[in-house]
Each structure stands twice: as structure tokens, then as C-alpha cells.
């Protein structure tokens, strides 16, 4: 591959060293690598490895400098024609992101630390098609602050060349060059700008006290930056007061491995600390973001999680820093060697350059392959467990079927959708953003669920039809994905649905009643009856399900009926009659009654009305739950009594016999599809008839269960057809 790295500069710094080591490793593997930056001390090392370097002012935020840098980047990309562009800092990523809109190259970024996210600075952030994060907390930061979906972030490492940084490298030459002699040496490497220079300032400040307790000690600070002159002056003042050279600032150097070898103890964070550890030197982890202390086996997990940057620890103070350096220098030679060897082992196990390069190449390969972009339109982001289960099951099935499909969801709550499912999401009512997503996408996937119906409202139907028409106007294929159709009662609405469905590229339906509804509308095009996507969704494990049952107060080990109701109009005395049925199931069949809230804001009031009418005790699962958790809880039930369609589908997926409370024709049609009985229509509910039907089901329970298991297996297989047909449709967009 031809790979372009873009970064601010190549002076001393952890990110800069990361880039040079990555570029050198990729070059050694036969890839053609070049770098665009403002230059710096590492340019000769990169060029000596055969890596071309182009100069551009990518380190400045001024409009003039950014305009010039953008022009240079465009010229370099036009000349070199890289397979992938990899940006490593905010300004380079922002400028490359602008160029990509017209130049259409594969675009990757790396995040080496956390940045300000307010105001214009947040607008300057572009994370490309995929982002490499160098620690878990940085990955979490990207998800929280920028809403990046988890499937667009790859966790990587700061790879260290353990041959270059090794205990066999001698520090004798550096000690002789700098006149260090046999004195104990405390080393520090950092970019000496305002914030990163905090540790260097503290080292200079504690130098008199350290020298008072460790005779002859030297502090060796390496790096350059905006604070260098200020720190040099402070060091000279300390040295004059001590009457000898205690603090030495070398300026920027590239022979960091030799400098590390000359130290007895290293103070710093991130890549610099890892390089010193690879050289077998004990490391005191202390930096601008916190102070962890002398690295020991007990600190491994914490240090790895934050990329050895101390982000979760208290701020560094001069007192803590002095105490930890004194403790480190007080170690016996044997203890110091043992701790140094442990640090090197950690670097070899967790931070090899080879793994860093493998991580990058895997991401390059992913973004360079033909990536299909699917836009999903449905009732998503409303906190409805049934529709959320559809979304979860579709994205799970798509990911299992292919790594080459990215999904963007039109959501009522994009942040919730990103957080729960790791999917890219945009506001469903932001017209321009929806239009842009459709234009950039390959296919619109409408569904699943009952989107094309006017029972809820004509306005809802018109919304979904408008999204479909927009995609068709943009010449994007539309797939109606496992839809439940109807009822569509108004003649004008039936005409609208007929026009849209006839032009769809692919139509799959979740039940035969939906196919009949389309036929009655006069639609003659081919459709395929598959199954609801939820039949592919994996439930929460048994341990979590039992934990949730316990939180509802349900007596352990007791059989129970899961009940799901919702608010509805024209119900008359339905709630009191249903209360009678629930009481009967408890008295005559020994089933405790547990109410489930599929959409808490809408189901809570109806549930309380039923419970108020009950003479028998009942329970409510009223804690936040995911669709998978609700499905797992239902799997523990002996019986399900459901008004919500997806409660019935959850029960069928878990092979739990159920009775439906019919408020909508879709519930009746699905009961017929599943060969399960109805307890009655909620608008004309007859409690005595419902009890009779429940008794008949319980009397024939084993046969009902056997049929349901067979039917559930058939529907799970049929649900797989949705993904197969979608992938066929996507393949067709190549031509």
C-alpha cells in the first residue's frame, strides 16, 4: 500500500515517536510510506529509513497557515495518490477531512490524547472513516464527547522498538558526553510546551531538596518546545544556588535510547516511560494529567487502561514526586534490576511495534475495501423495547454476515442509539442531515416493524414514505426489511403505499398477513415472507435474567406468567377483566404474575390500572432493561400474556407459550402465524372466555410448547434470509 501520514510536526513527543516508529515498521514490511508535517528532529531518522517527507505548516491554527497547509496537502495527494491517508492530530485531520470531500481517498485518524471539546475547537475535529485510539479511556472519550460509534474505533498501542530500547544499549557514551560520571541520574523526556512541561518544572523545583538527600544526583531533561528557554533559566538559577550543575537540559535529541540507558530512574508518562521501561529502567509515572508513582506489578491494569498517562490518578505534586524518586533511588541494585526487567517484559507483551503496525494495517484494509453504507429508517430511539430489539437484531445480523457494511440510523435520540448499540446515528427529523446520509449511502433499509400503517396516524405513515421517496429520488435502492404492513385504511394512503412499494428494490415481510395486505392494495410485484429480525437476537444470560427477576421481588424458583399491557383507547372494563384473568392464573395454575414494561412511559399507567384491580399479589420489572434482558427474563417464564406484539415475538423466540391481547390486527395475524391462541380483543374483552381459553392452553401445554419450538426454529431460519437478500442487493450496487 501507499500510505500518507499527516501530523503537526516531528519534534520530541510521544505521538511523534509513535508516528515515526509506525512508519518505519510499515516501510520495513514493504509498504510505501511518506509523511507530511512541519518537520522536526525526527525527519532525518525517517528519511534514513526511506520515508519521504513533505514540509507543510500543519502545526499552526492561523487561517493563513491552514490555507497554505491545505494547498500543500492537496498537491501532495494529487502527486502521490496514496491508498490511505492517516492523520495524527487535530489540524491535519481537519484539513484532510475537507480535502476528502472532493478527492475521495480512504481516511484514517489516530487519537493520541484527549482534547478540548468546546466551541470552535470541537468543529476542528474530524475523526475520519475510522479512528485508532491508543488507550481504552481515549476510546471512551471519543464515544462520549464526539459520539463516535464503537465499531468506528480500533484500540491500538504505542508500539516500542525493543531492540532499539534495550538493557544491552550502553549509557556510558552519554554519561561521558554530558559529564555525568557515576552520579545517580534521574531522566525525563517530553515536549517542553506549556502543559507537557509541568513535570519538568516540578523536577527543577525539587532539585535542591533531592540534591540534599542524594549526594551528586543529576536531573537530565530532554526535549524542546515553547517553554525551553524559561526552564533553562530556572535550571541555571538552581544550579547557581547549589554551586554545581544538578539540572541539565539537553534540548531536543533523537538518541533517546542512549539517554534512557544513562539513567538510573526515569520520570514521565506514555511512550517516553514505555521506552525507558523497555531499556530496563524503573519508571515513576508522573505527568500533566496525574501522578501514579513508581510502576510496579500492582499498577499494571491501571497503567495499561490509561496508556501510562496517569489520567485517572490525582494531580502530581512536588512532594509526591520527590517521595517517589527518593524511594526509587533507595532500591538496592538487585531490586532496581528486577523492577527494570519487569517493565521490559510488560513492554514486550503489550506494546510491540509489530502489533501497532498490524492494528494500523487492519484498519487500512477495512477502509480501503468497498464499504457498503446502509441507512436504517424505523421507530428507533423512542425507548420502545420491541423496536429497539429490531434495531439490535438487524445490526447484529449485518455484522455477523459481513464486515464491509456500515450502518447509519435515523433516530429520535441519536446519542442513546450510539451509546446502546455502537451505531452511527443522526436525528430523524433533521432534513438536511437525513438527505446527506441518503445521498452518501448505498441502500435505504426501511424497517423492520409496522411502519407502513395509518392506525397510529397518517403523519407517521407520511414520514416513512417521505424517507423512502427521497432515497428513490436519489436513485438509491430501497429494501423494505421484514416489514409488517398495515392496516392502511384510507384510500389515499393505500395509493401512496402502493406507489412506494412497487418501486422498492426488495421487499421482505415478517408474516403472510402483510403479504395479503399488499395484494389487496393491488401490488403485484414479488415479495418474500421471511420473519421478524428479533428471531436472530441473542438473549441476556440466565444469571442476568435471574438477577432482574430478583430485583422485581419475584419469589425465587416460582413459575410465573409474564404480562405486557399498554395504554389503548376504547378499552372499557378491559383492565379489570384482565386483572381477573391474572388472578385466575395465580390461583388455579400457581403462576406468579410479573408485569413487563416494553415502553415504560406508555405501559406504566396501564400496568398500574390492572394491578389496582387485582385481588392477588403481583410484581413489576420496573428497572431500565435492554431488549436482550427482557428476552432473557421472558425465557424464564412459563406463560406469556401480551398485548404488545414484540412481547409475543420475544416469547416465541424463547419458546414460551403465549396468549395475545388483540388491540391491532397485526397482533391477531401474528398469533395466527405462530399458531397461538388469542385471549380476546381488548375492545370487547370477555374475562370468562379468556379464562376458558387460558385453561385450554394450560391443559394442552406440552403440545403447544412442542409446536412453538418447531415454529420458532423455522422462523429463526427464515429471519436469516433478510441479511442474505440485503447482501445480494448491496453487491448489485457495485455494477
MITINU-316722 format. One record per residue (C-alpha): x, y, z. Coordinates in steps of 0.2 Angstrom, whole numbers. Layout:
[lumba [X,Y,Z]]
...
This chain:
[lumba [0,0,0]]
[lumba [5,18,-2]]
[lumba [2,27,15]]
[lumba [2,45,19]]
[lumba [5,50,37]]
[lumba [0,68,41]]
[lumba [5,76,58]]
[lumba [9,93,65]]
[lumba [27,90,67]]
[lumba [41,78,70]]
[lumba [50,85,86]]
[lumba [51,77,103]]
[lumba [35,69,109]]
[lumba [26,53,112]]
[lumba [14,55,97]]
[lumba [28,60,85]]
[lumba [39,45,90]]
[lumba [24,34,88]]
[lumba [22,40,70]]
[lumba [40,38,66]]
[lumba [41,20,73]]
[lumba [24,15,64]]
[lumba [30,22,48]]
[lumba [47,13,49]]
[lumba [39,-3,53]]
[lumba [27,-2,39]]
[lumba [41,3,27]]
[lumba [51,-12,33]]
[lumba [36,-23,28]]
[lumba [37,-17,10]]
[lumba [24,-3,11]]
[lumba [27,14,3]]
[lumba [26,27,17]]
[lumba [28,46,16]]
[lumba [25,59,30]]
[lumba [18,77,28]]
[lumba [22,88,43]]
[lumba [30,104,49]]
[lumba [46,95,51]]
[lumba [57,92,66]]
[lumba [72,82,74]]
[lumba [65,65,68]]
[lumba [64,70,49]]
[lumba [82,63,46]]
[lumba [78,47,55]]
[lumba [63,45,44]]
[lumba [72,49,28]]
[lumba [86,37,33]]
[lumba [73,23,33]]
[lumba [67,28,15]]
[lumba [52,38,21]]
[lumba [49,54,11]]
[lumba [45,69,20]]
[lumba [35,85,14]]
[lumba [35,101,23]]
[lumba [19,110,27]]
[lumba [14,121,42]]
[lumba [2,109,50]]
[lumba [6,115,67]]
[lumba [-2,132,66]]
[lumba [-21,137,68]]
[lumba [-20,153,59]]
[lumba [-31,155,44]]
[lumba [-16,159,33]]
[lumba [-5,144,39]]
[lumba [-20,132,37]]
[lumba [-24,138,20]]
[lumba [-6,135,14]]
[lumba [-5,118,23]]
[lumba [-22,113,14]]
[lumba [-14,118,-3]]
[lumba [2,108,0]]
[lumba [-8,93,6]]
[lumba [-19,94,-10]]
[lumba [-4,95,-21]]
[lumba [5,80,-12]]
[lumba [-11,69,-13]]
[lumba [-13,73,-31]]
[lumba [5,69,-35]]
[lumba [7,53,-23]]
[lumba [-10,46,-25]]
[lumba [-10,37,-8]]
[lumba [-21,22,-5]]
[lumba [-24,28,13]]
[lumba [-22,45,22]]
[lumba [-18,43,41]]
[lumba [-19,59,51]]
[lumba [-12,60,68]]
[lumba [-18,77,76]]
[lumba [-32,89,75]]
[lumba [-27,101,62]]
[lumba [-20,88,50]]
[lumba [-36,78,52]]
[lumba [-47,93,49]]
[lumba [-38,98,33]]
[lumba [-38,81,26]]
[lumba [-56,79,30]]
[lumba [-60,94,20]]
[lumba [-50,88,5]]
[lumba [-58,70,6]]
[lumba [-75,78,2]]
[lumba [-69,80,-16]]
[lumba [-53,69,-18]]
[lumba [-62,53,-10]]
[lumba [-47,45,-3]]
[lumba [-48,32,11]]
[lumba [-46,42,28]]
[lumba [-40,36,45]]
[lumba [-35,45,60]]
[lumba [-27,42,77]]
[lumba [-31,49,94]]
[lumba [-16,50,105]]
[lumba [-24,60,119]]
[lumba [-39,70,125]]
[lumba [-43,87,118]]
[lumba [-54,102,122]]
[lumba [-71,99,115]]
[lumba [-79,116,117]]
[lumba [-83,130,104]]
[lumba [-73,131,88]]
[lumba [-60,118,93]]
[lumba [-74,104,93]]
[lumba [-78,110,75]]
[lumba [-60,107,70]]
[lumba [-61,89,75]]
[lumba [-63,76,61]]
[lumba [-61,58,65]]
[lumba [-61,51,48]]
[lumba [-69,34,42]]
[lumba [-61,25,56]]
[lumba [-50,30,72]]
[lumba [-36,21,81]]
[lumba [-36,25,99]]
[lumba [-21,22,109]]
[lumba [-30,18,126]]
[lumba [-46,12,132]]
[lumba [-50,29,141]]
[lumba [-47,38,125]]
[lumba [-59,26,116]]
[lumba [-72,30,129]]
[lumba [-68,49,127]]
[lumba [-71,48,108]]
[lumba [-88,39,111]]
[lumba [-94,51,125]]
[lumba [-88,68,118]]
[lumba [-89,65,100]]
[lumba [-102,52,98]]
[lumba [-91,40,88]]
[lumba [-99,23,87]]
[lumba [-88,9,94]]
[lumba [-87,0,78]]
[lumba [-78,15,71]]
[lumba [-64,15,84]]
[lumba [-50,2,85]]
[lumba [-40,1,101]]
[lumba [-21,1,97]]
[lumba [-5,4,107]]
[lumba [11,14,107]]
[lumba [22,2,99]]
[lumba [40,2,106]]
[lumba [56,-5,96]]
[lumba [63,-16,110]]
[lumba [79,-19,100]]
[lumba [82,-1,100]]
[lumba [77,2,118]]
[lumba [86,-12,127]]
[lumba [96,-16,143]]
[lumba [111,-20,131]]
[lumba [112,-2,125]]
[lumba [126,6,135]]
[lumba [124,23,143]]
[lumba [142,26,145]]
[lumba [144,37,130]]
[lumba [130,49,135]]
[lumba [137,49,153]]
[lumba [154,54,146]]
[lumba [147,67,133]]
[lumba [137,76,146]]
[lumba [149,74,160]]
[lumba [138,64,171]]
[lumba [151,52,178]]
[lumba [145,39,190]]
[lumba [132,51,198]]
[lumba [114,44,201]]
[lumba [104,51,186]]
[lumba [85,55,185]]
[lumba [79,56,167]]
[lumba [64,64,159]]
[lumba [59,66,141]]
[lumba [45,77,135]]
[lumba [39,90,123]]
[lumba [43,106,133]]
[lumba [27,116,129]]
[lumba [16,124,142]]
[lumba [6,109,148]]
[lumba [18,94,144]]
[lumba [32,104,153]]
[lumba [23,103,170]]
[lumba [34,88,176]]
[lumba [50,96,170]]
[lumba [45,112,181]]
[lumba [42,101,196]]
[lumba [59,92,193]]
[lumba [68,108,193]]
[lumba [58,114,208]]
[lumba [63,99,219]]
[lumba [81,98,213]]
[lumba [88,107,229]]
[lumba [79,95,241]]
[lumba [83,80,230]]
[lumba [102,85,230]]
[lumba [101,87,249]]
[lumba [96,69,251]]
[lumba [105,61,236]]
[lumba [123,67,235]]
[lumba [129,71,217]]
[lumba [112,67,209]]
[lumba [109,74,192]]
[lumba [92,78,183]]
[lumba [93,75,164]]
[lumba [79,84,155]]
[lumba [77,80,136]]
[lumba [65,89,124]]
[lumba [62,106,115]]
[lumba [47,117,114]]
[lumba [40,134,119]]
[lumba [44,133,137]]
[lumba [63,128,134]]
[lumba [71,145,137]]
[lumba [60,148,153]]
[lumba [65,131,160]]
[lumba [83,133,155]]
[lumba [84,149,165]]
[lumba [76,141,180]]
[lumba [88,127,179]]
[lumba [103,139,179]]
[lumba [96,148,194]]
[lumba [95,131,204]]
[lumba [112,126,198]]
[lumba [120,143,204]]
[lumba [112,141,221]]
[lumba [119,123,223]]
[lumba [136,128,216]]
[lumba [136,114,204]]
[lumba [127,108,188]]
[lumba [112,97,195]]
[lumba [99,100,182]]
[lumba [104,98,163]]
[lumba [93,102,149]]
[lumba [99,94,133]]
[lumba [86,101,121]]
[lumba [78,90,108]]
[lumba [88,74,103]]
[lumba [84,58,94]]
[lumba [95,46,103]]
[lumba [83,44,117]]
[lumba [88,25,119]]
[lumba [106,30,124]]
[lumba [99,44,135]]
[lumba [87,31,144]]
[lumba [102,19,146]]
[lumba [111,33,155]]
[lumba [98,35,168]]
[lumba [95,26,185]]
[lumba [77,31,186]]
[lumba [65,38,173]]
[lumba [51,51,177]]
[lumba [37,53,164]]
[lumba [22,46,155]]
[lumba [16,37,140]]
[lumba [28,32,126]]
[lumba [43,40,134]]
[lumba [40,30,150]]
[lumba [37,14,140]]
[lumba [54,17,130]]
[lumba [63,19,147]]
[lumba [55,3,153]]
[lumba [60,-6,138]]
[lumba [78,-1,142]]
[lumba [76,-9,159]]
[lumba [74,7,169]]
[lumba [62,9,184]]
[lumba [49,22,179]]
[lumba [40,34,190]]
[lumba [24,38,181]]
[lumba [20,57,183]]
[lumba [14,69,170]]
[lumba [2,84,166]]
[lumba [-13,73,169]]
[lumba [-9,65,185]]
[lumba [3,55,196]]
[lumba [3,36,198]]
[lumba [20,34,206]]
[lumba [34,20,204]]
[lumba [27,7,191]]
[lumba [26,-10,199]]
[lumba [16,-26,195]]
[lumba [1,-19,206]]
[lumba [-1,-4,194]]
[lumba [-1,-14,178]]
[lumba [-20,-14,174]]
[lumba [-22,4,179]]
[lumba [-7,10,169]]
[lumba [-12,0,153]]
[lumba [-30,6,153]]
[lumba [-24,24,153]]
[lumba [-9,21,141]]
[lumba [3,25,155]]
[lumba [-3,43,156]]
[lumba [-10,44,174]]
[lumba [-27,51,168]]
[lumba [-37,43,182]]
[lumba [-24,47,196]]
[lumba [-23,63,207]]
[lumba [-13,78,201]]
[lumba [6,77,203]]
[lumba [13,87,217]]
[lumba [31,91,221]]
[lumba [30,82,237]]
[lumba [24,66,229]]
[lumba [36,67,215]]
[lumba [51,69,227]]
[lumba [45,55,238]]
[lumba [43,43,224]]
[lumba [60,47,216]]
[lumba [69,45,233]]
[lumba [60,28,235]]
[lumba [66,23,218]]
[lumba [84,28,221]]
[lumba [84,19,238]]
[lumba [81,2,229]]
[lumba [95,-10,230]]
[lumba [104,-13,213]]
[lumba [96,-30,213]]
[lumba [78,-23,216]]
[lumba [81,-10,203]]
[lumba [86,-23,190]]
[lumba [71,-34,195]]
[lumba [59,-19,193]]
[lumba [68,-14,176]]
[lumba [66,-32,169]]
[lumba [48,-32,174]]
[lumba [45,-16,165]]
[lumba [53,-23,149]]
[lumba [43,-38,150]]
[lumba [27,-28,151]]
[lumba [33,-18,135]]
[lumba [37,-34,126]]
[lumba [20,-42,130]]
[lumba [8,-27,127]]
[lumba [17,-14,117]]
[lumba [27,-22,102]]
[lumba [29,-11,86]]
[lumba [23,-26,76]]
[lumba [6,-26,84]]
[lumba [5,-7,82]]
[lumba [8,-10,63]]
[lumba [-4,-24,62]]
[lumba [-18,-14,70]]
[lumba [-15,0,58]]
[lumba [-15,-11,43]]
[lumba [-31,-20,48]]
[lumba [-39,-3,49]]
[lumba [-32,2,32]]
[lumba [-38,-14,24]]
[lumba [-55,-11,31]]
[lumba [-57,7,25]]
[lumba [-49,3,8]]
[lumba [-61,-11,4]]
[lumba [-78,-7,-4]]
[lumba [-88,-1,12]]
[lumba [-107,-3,9]]
[lumba [-116,11,18]]
[lumba [-134,6,24]]
[lumba [-146,19,31]]
[lumba [-159,12,43]]
[lumba [-176,21,45]]
[lumba [-188,15,58]]
[lumba [-196,19,75]]
[lumba [-179,20,83]]
[lumba [-173,30,98]]
[lumba [-190,31,107]]
[lumba [-186,19,121]]
[lumba [-198,5,114]]
[lumba [-191,-12,118]]
[lumba [-199,-20,103]]
[lumba [-192,-8,90]]
[lumba [-175,-7,99]]
[lumba [-174,-26,98]]
[lumba [-177,-25,79]]
[lumba [-163,-12,78]]
[lumba [-151,-23,89]]
[lumba [-155,-39,79]]
[lumba [-153,-31,62]]
[lumba [-136,-23,66]]
[lumba [-131,-40,75]]
[lumba [-136,-50,60]]
[lumba [-127,-37,47]]
[lumba [-111,-38,57]]
[lumba [-111,-57,58]]
[lumba [-114,-58,39]]
[lumba [-101,-45,33]]
[lumba [-88,-34,40]]
[lumba [-90,-22,25]]
[lumba [-106,-14,30]]
[lumba [-108,2,40]]
[lumba [-125,7,47]]
[lumba [-132,24,50]]
[lumba [-148,25,60]]
[lumba [-161,39,58]]
[lumba [-165,40,77]]
[lumba [-176,50,88]]
[lumba [-162,50,101]]
[lumba [-145,48,92]]
[lumba [-135,49,107]]
[lumba [-145,35,115]]
[lumba [-143,24,99]]
[lumba [-124,27,98]]
[lumba [-122,23,117]]
[lumba [-133,7,117]]
[lumba [-128,-1,100]]
[lumba [-112,7,95]]
[lumba [-120,13,78]]
[lumba [-118,29,69]]
[lumba [-135,39,71]]
[lumba [-142,56,66]]
[lumba [-158,65,71]]
[lumba [-173,58,61]]
[lumba [-181,75,59]]
[lumba [-166,85,53]]
[lumba [-170,85,35]]
[lumba [-153,91,28]]
[lumba [-143,78,38]]
[lumba [-156,64,33]]
[lumba [-154,69,15]]
[lumba [-135,69,16]]
[lumba [-135,52,24]]
[lumba [-146,45,10]]
[lumba [-135,53,-4]]
[lumba [-119,46,4]]
[lumba [-127,29,7]]
[lumba [-129,14,-4]]
[lumba [-145,7,2]]
[lumba [-160,13,12]]
[lumba [-166,-1,24]]
[lumba [-184,3,30]]
[lumba [-189,-7,45]]
[lumba [-192,-18,52]]
[lumba [-208,-16,62]]
[lumba [-225,-10,56]]
[lumba [-220,7,48]]
[lumba [-232,7,34]]
[lumba [-249,8,43]]
[lumba [-261,23,47]]
[lumba [-268,16,63]]
[lumba [-256,26,73]]
[lumba [-258,41,62]]
[lumba [-256,47,44]]
[lumba [-242,58,49]]
[lumba [-232,44,54]]
[lumba [-235,35,38]]
[lumba [-231,50,28]]
[lumba [-214,52,37]]
[lumba [-208,34,32]]
[lumba [-215,36,15]]
[lumba [-206,53,13]]
[lumba [-189,45,18]]
[lumba [-192,31,5]]
[lumba [-196,43,-9]]
[lumba [-181,54,-5]]
[lumba [-170,38,-7]]
[lumba [-179,33,-23]]
[lumba [-177,51,-30]]
[lumba [-158,50,-26]]
[lumba [-158,33,-36]]
[lumba [-154,23,-20]]
[lumba [-161,6,-19]]
[lumba [-174,3,-5]]
[lumba [-176,-13,4]]
[lumba [-192,-15,15]]
[lumba [-184,-26,28]]
[lumba [-195,-38,37]]
[lumba [-210,-26,37]]
[lumba [-227,-29,45]]
[lumba [-239,-20,33]]
[lumba [-255,-12,38]]
[lumba [-268,-9,42]]
[lumba [-269,5,29]]
[lumba [-287,11,29]]
[lumba [-288,27,20]]
[lumba [-289,26,1]]
[lumba [-276,40,-2]]
[lumba [-264,32,10]]
[lumba [-266,15,1]]
[lumba [-262,23,-15]]
[lumba [-246,31,-8]]
[lumba [-240,14,-1]]
[lumba [-244,5,-17]]
[lumba [-233,18,-27]]
[lumba [-218,17,-15]]
[lumba [-219,-2,-13]]
[lumba [-220,-5,-32]]
[lumba [-203,5,-34]]
[lumba [-194,-3,-20]]
[lumba [-179,-14,-25]]
[lumba [-183,-28,-12]]
[lumba [-197,-32,-1]]
[lumba [-197,-44,14]]
[lumba [-211,-46,26]]
[lumba [-212,-53,43]]
[lumba [-229,-63,41]]
[lumba [-241,-69,27]]
[lumba [-255,-57,33]]
[lumba [-244,-42,27]]
[lumba [-242,-51,10]]
[lumba [-260,-52,9]]
[lumba [-262,-34,13]]
[lumba [-251,-29,-1]]
[lumba [-260,-40,-13]]
[lumba [-277,-32,-8]]
[lumba [-269,-15,-12]]
[lumba [-266,-21,-30]]
[lumba [-247,-24,-28]]
[lumba [-241,-37,-40]]
[lumba [-223,-36,-38]]
[lumba [-213,-51,-30]]
[lumba [-212,-50,-11]]
[lumba [-204,-63,1]]
[lumba [-211,-68,18]]
[lumba [-196,-71,30]]
[lumba [-198,-67,49]]
[lumba [-196,-54,61]]
[lumba [-177,-50,64]]
[lumba [-179,-52,83]]
[lumba [-179,-71,80]]
[lumba [-160,-69,77]]
[lumba [-157,-59,93]]
[lumba [-147,-67,107]]
[lumba [-155,-65,125]]
[lumba [-146,-60,141]]
[lumba [-138,-75,150]]
[lumba [-148,-84,163]]
[lumba [-138,-76,178]]
[lumba [-143,-59,172]]
[lumba [-161,-64,169]]
[lumba [-162,-71,187]]
[lumba [-154,-56,194]]
[lumba [-168,-45,186]]
[lumba [-182,-56,192]]
[lumba [-174,-54,210]]
[lumba [-174,-35,208]]
[lumba [-193,-36,204]]
[lumba [-196,-46,221]]
[lumba [-202,-61,212]]
[lumba [-200,-76,224]]
[lumba [-186,-87,219]]
[lumba [-190,-103,209]]
[lumba [-208,-99,207]]
[lumba [-216,-102,190]]
[lumba [-223,-85,183]]
[lumba [-234,-78,169]]
[lumba [-226,-63,161]]
[lumba [-239,-49,157]]
[lumba [-237,-35,145]]
[lumba [-250,-22,143]]
[lumba [-251,-4,135]]
[lumba [-262,11,135]]
[lumba [-276,10,122]]
[lumba [-292,19,118]]
[lumba [-310,11,119]]
[lumba [-305,-2,132]]
[lumba [-320,-1,143]]
[lumba [-318,-13,158]]
[lumba [-304,-22,149]]
[lumba [-291,-19,163]]
[lumba [-302,-26,177]]
[lumba [-307,-41,167]]
[lumba [-288,-44,163]]
[lumba [-285,-42,182]]
[lumba [-297,-57,184]]
[lumba [-288,-67,172]]
[lumba [-271,-64,180]]
[lumba [-279,-68,197]]
[lumba [-286,-85,190]]
[lumba [-269,-90,183]]
[lumba [-261,-87,200]]
[lumba [-275,-96,210]]
[lumba [-278,-111,198]]
[lumba [-261,-113,190]]
[lumba [-249,-107,203]]
[lumba [-242,-94,192]]
[lumba [-235,-78,200]]
[lumba [-239,-63,190]]
[lumba [-225,-52,183]]
[lumba [-228,-36,173]]
[lumba [-215,-31,160]]
[lumba [-214,-13,153]]
[lumba [-209,-13,135]]
[lumba [-210,6,133]]
[lumba [-211,12,151]]
[lumba [-219,29,149]]
[lumba [-234,21,139]]
[lumba [-235,4,148]]
[lumba [-233,10,166]]
[lumba [-250,18,168]]
[lumba [-260,3,160]]
[lumba [-250,-9,171]]
[lumba [-255,0,187]]
[lumba [-273,0,182]]
[lumba [-273,-19,180]]
[lumba [-263,-21,197]]
[lumba [-276,-10,206]]
[lumba [-290,-21,200]]
[lumba [-281,-37,206]]
[lumba [-285,-46,222]]
[lumba [-270,-57,221]]
[lumba [-252,-50,223]]
[lumba [-241,-46,208]]
[lumba [-224,-39,203]]
[lumba [-217,-27,191]]
[lumba [-200,-27,182]]
[lumba [-198,-8,183]]
[lumba [-179,-6,181]]
[lumba [-170,0,165]]
[lumba [-168,-15,154]]
[lumba [-162,-19,136]]
[lumba [-172,-29,124]]
[lumba [-159,-44,127]]
[lumba [-163,-43,145]]
[lumba [-181,-43,143]]
[lumba [-180,-58,131]]
[lumba [-169,-67,144]]
[lumba [-182,-63,158]]
[lumba [-196,-69,147]]
[lumba [-186,-85,144]]
[lumba [-188,-89,162]]
[lumba [-207,-88,161]]
[lumba [-219,-102,160]]
[lumba [-233,-92,151]]
[lumba [-234,-75,142]]
[lumba [-249,-64,141]]
[lumba [-246,-50,130]]
[lumba [-254,-35,122]]
[lumba [-238,-29,114]]
[lumba [-233,-38,98]]
[lumba [-215,-39,102]]
[lumba [-218,-46,119]]
[lumba [-226,-61,109]]
[lumba [-212,-61,97]]
[lumba [-199,-62,112]]
[lumba [-209,-76,120]]
[lumba [-210,-86,103]]
[lumba [-191,-83,101]]
[lumba [-188,-90,118]]
[lumba [-201,-104,115]]
[lumba [-213,-99,129]]
[lumba [-231,-102,126]]
[lumba [-241,-86,125]]
[lumba [-259,-79,123]]
[lumba [-262,-62,114]]
[lumba [-272,-47,119]]
[lumba [-278,-41,102]]
[lumba [-278,-22,101]]
[lumba [-272,-21,82]]
[lumba [-274,-33,68]]
[lumba [-255,-36,67]]
[lumba [-257,-45,84]]
[lumba [-271,-56,78]]
[lumba [-261,-60,62]]
[lumba [-245,-64,71]]
[lumba [-254,-76,83]]
[lumba [-261,-85,68]]
[lumba [-243,-86,61]]
[lumba [-237,-93,77]]
[lumba [-252,-105,80]]
[lumba [-255,-97,97]]
[lumba [-272,-93,105]]
[lumba [-279,-76,107]]
[lumba [-286,-71,125]]
[lumba [-298,-59,116]]
[lumba [-300,-42,108]]
[lumba [-296,-28,121]]
[lumba [-311,-18,115]]
[lumba [-324,-32,118]]
[lumba [-314,-42,131]]
[lumba [-324,-56,139]]
[lumba [-315,-61,155]]
[lumba [-324,-78,157]]
[lumba [-320,-83,139]]
[lumba [-302,-78,142]]
[lumba [-301,-89,157]]
[lumba [-308,-103,147]]
[lumba [-295,-101,133]]
[lumba [-281,-100,146]]
[lumba [-287,-116,154]]
[lumba [-287,-125,137]]
[lumba [-269,-119,134]]
[lumba [-263,-125,150]]
[lumba [-272,-142,148]]
[lumba [-263,-144,131]]
[lumba [-247,-135,137]]
[lumba [-234,-149,131]]
[lumba [-242,-150,114]]
[lumba [-242,-131,112]]
[lumba [-224,-130,118]]
[lumba [-218,-143,106]]
[lumba [-227,-134,91]]
[lumba [-220,-117,97]]
[lumba [-202,-124,97]]
[lumba [-203,-131,80]]
[lumba [-211,-114,74]]
[lumba [-198,-104,82]]
[lumba [-184,-114,74]]
[lumba [-192,-111,57]]
[lumba [-194,-93,60]]
[lumba [-176,-91,66]]
[lumba [-170,-99,49]]
[lumba [-182,-88,39]]
[lumba [-175,-72,48]]
[lumba [-158,-76,41]]
[lumba [-165,-73,23]]
[lumba [-166,-55,27]]
[lumba [-147,-52,28]]
[lumba [-144,-64,13]]
[lumba [-155,-54,2]]
[lumba [-148,-37,9]]
[lumba [-130,-43,5]]
[lumba [-136,-48,-13]]
[lumba [-144,-31,-15]]
[lumba [-128,-22,-9]]
[lumba [-117,-32,-21]]
[lumba [-129,-26,-35]]
[lumba [-124,-8,-31]]
[lumba [-106,-11,-37]]
[lumba [-112,-13,-55]]
